[in-house]
Amino acid sequence: IVKKLATTYYRRQGGVVTAMLACGRVVNIRPLFGKEGCRQVTCLLGEVYAHRGSIRYIIYDNACKLGRFIRKRAARTGTMQQLAQCRFVLDRWHRSNHTACLTPEHRLYMPEVDIDSHPPLAHLNSSWNESWNAWLDRFVPPARSMSAAMLEVYALLLVDLWNTHVVPQGGTAPPSGLALRPRLKR
């Protein structure tokens, strides 16, 4: 989506990047400029870390690449050093696409990315992210005609709608069908 920011300046936005807690609640959302990359994801994680104070696990669809990216730059800032101490884990949905980081003989092998090797994550529902993405797709058509500033406000309102009306209290599993509850008004 191309958004006009001023009279002569355009910025290509490729969607949003989101930080989500294990319970399914979205805690941060930012527009993606261009396509998703480790630098933008790291900036989002830095914001989450600044507000929450600690992160033990980072579960991401390309955790092996993100982990190497952050650890390579860990000496630069205190936040990067803290993020480098986290465990980088592949979510269950994307694990089947990763062979190099899960194969002991490969140079990119990273044993920590296997979600099954972390007992605290044994019962974690890692499909919340995919449920959020599928739900969010419903709201893309109206965003195409919005200004960049309006898109940011729209994204925050969608996060509030998700956290308030879609994710059940306690957030143990995505609701079936992810239908909006009837109490929502237009």
N, C-alpha and C positions, 0 to 999 in steps of 0.2 A: 504494500500500500504506500503510495507516495503522498506525503503530507506537506502542505505549504506552511512554512513557519514564518515567513515574512513576504514582502512583495516580490522579492527576487530569489528567495532561498527555499529549496525543497530538500526534504530528508526522506530517504526510503526507509520505511519501517516494515519489518518482517513479522510483526506480531508482538507477543509479550513473552517474558520469562518470569516464572513464578516460583516463589519459595513456599513450601507447604510443610506443616508439621505432620507427625505420624498419625494424628487423629483426623487428618483430612482438612484442617483449617488452613486457609491461605493466609500467610503472614506478610508477604511482600509481593509486589508485582511491578514490573518495569517494562517499558516498550523496548523492543529489540530494534536496533539500528542496523539494517542490513540483515544478515543471517546470524543465527545463534552461534556463539563461540565461547571459548573458555574465559576470555577476558571479561565479557559481559556477565557471565554466570558468576565469576569470582567477585565482581563488584557487587552483585546482588547478595552473595554470601557474606561479604564484608559488612553490608548494611544490616543483615540479619544478626550477625555476630555482635555488632555494635549495640544492638538493642536487647539481645537475649543474654549476652555475656558468656555463653558456652554452647558449643555444638560438639557432640560426640561422634555422630555418624552423618555423612553426606551421602544420600542415596540419589543417584543420578543415572540417566540412561547411557552416559559415556563416562562413568566414574573413573575408569582407568586413565583416560586421557586427561581429565580434569585433575586427578590426583598428581600426575606427573607435572602438569602445568603449574599447579600451586606450589608443589615442593621444590621445583626448579627456581622459583622466585621467592622462597620463604625468607631469605636473609634480608630482603628489602624493607619490610615493615613489620611491626608487631602483629598486626591483624593477619598478615600472610603467614607468620610463624605459628599463630594459633590455629589457623585453618589447616596448615600442614600437619598438625598433630591429630587431626580428625581421621576417622576411618572412612575411606571411600568405598562405596558399595554399589554394585549394579542392582537395579530393581529386577524383580523376577520376570517382568514382561520382556525386557531387553537382553536378559542374560543369554538367551539362545543365539543372539547375533554376535556375541563376543567369544572368539575362540583363542586368539593370541594371548590375551591377558589371563585366561583360565587354563592354559596349557603349560605345564611345568617346564617343558623343553624349549619354549619360545622365549626370545630375548625380552619381550614385553610382559612376561608373566608377572602377575601381581596378585598373590593369593588372597589378600584382604578383600578383593572385590566380590568374592563369592558370598552371597547373602546367607547361605546355609552354614557358613563357618562362624557366624555370630549368634550365639544363643539368645541374646536379648532381642534379636530381630526375628526369632522363629515364628512368632504369631503376628508379625506386622503385615498388614494388608498394603502391599506396595502398589496396588492398582488405583489408589486414590488419584494419583497424578493423571493417569489415562482417563479416569472418569471425569475429572475436572476439564481436561482438554476436549473431550467429546461434548460435554455440556457447554463449554465456552464457544464451540463451533457454531452453535445456534445463534449467537449474537454477533457474528462477523459481518453479515451484510449491512446492517445499519452503520457500522464503523467505517465503511469505505468512504462515506461522504463527510466524515467529521474532520475538523481541524485537529492538529496535533495536540493542542491543549485540551480540547473536548474529548479526544480519545483517552487521555490520561484520566480524566474525571470519570468517563464511562467505564474504564477498566476498574477503578476503585469501587464504583457502584456495583459492578458485577461481583467483585470480591465480597462485598458486604452481603449481597443477595445470596451468594453461595454459602458463606459462613453462617448466615442467619436462618436460611430457609431450606437449604439442601442438605447440609451436613447435620446429621442428628447429634443431639447432645451426647458427648462421650465419644462420638466418631469412631465406632468400631468397624463399620463396613459401609461401603457405598450403598445408598438406598436403591432398591430395585427400580429400574427404569429411570431413575434420576428425574422424576417428574416434579414440577413445581407444585407446591402445596396450594390448595384452593384459596387460602386466606390472602394470597398476594393480590393486590389490586392494580389495575392498569392506570 
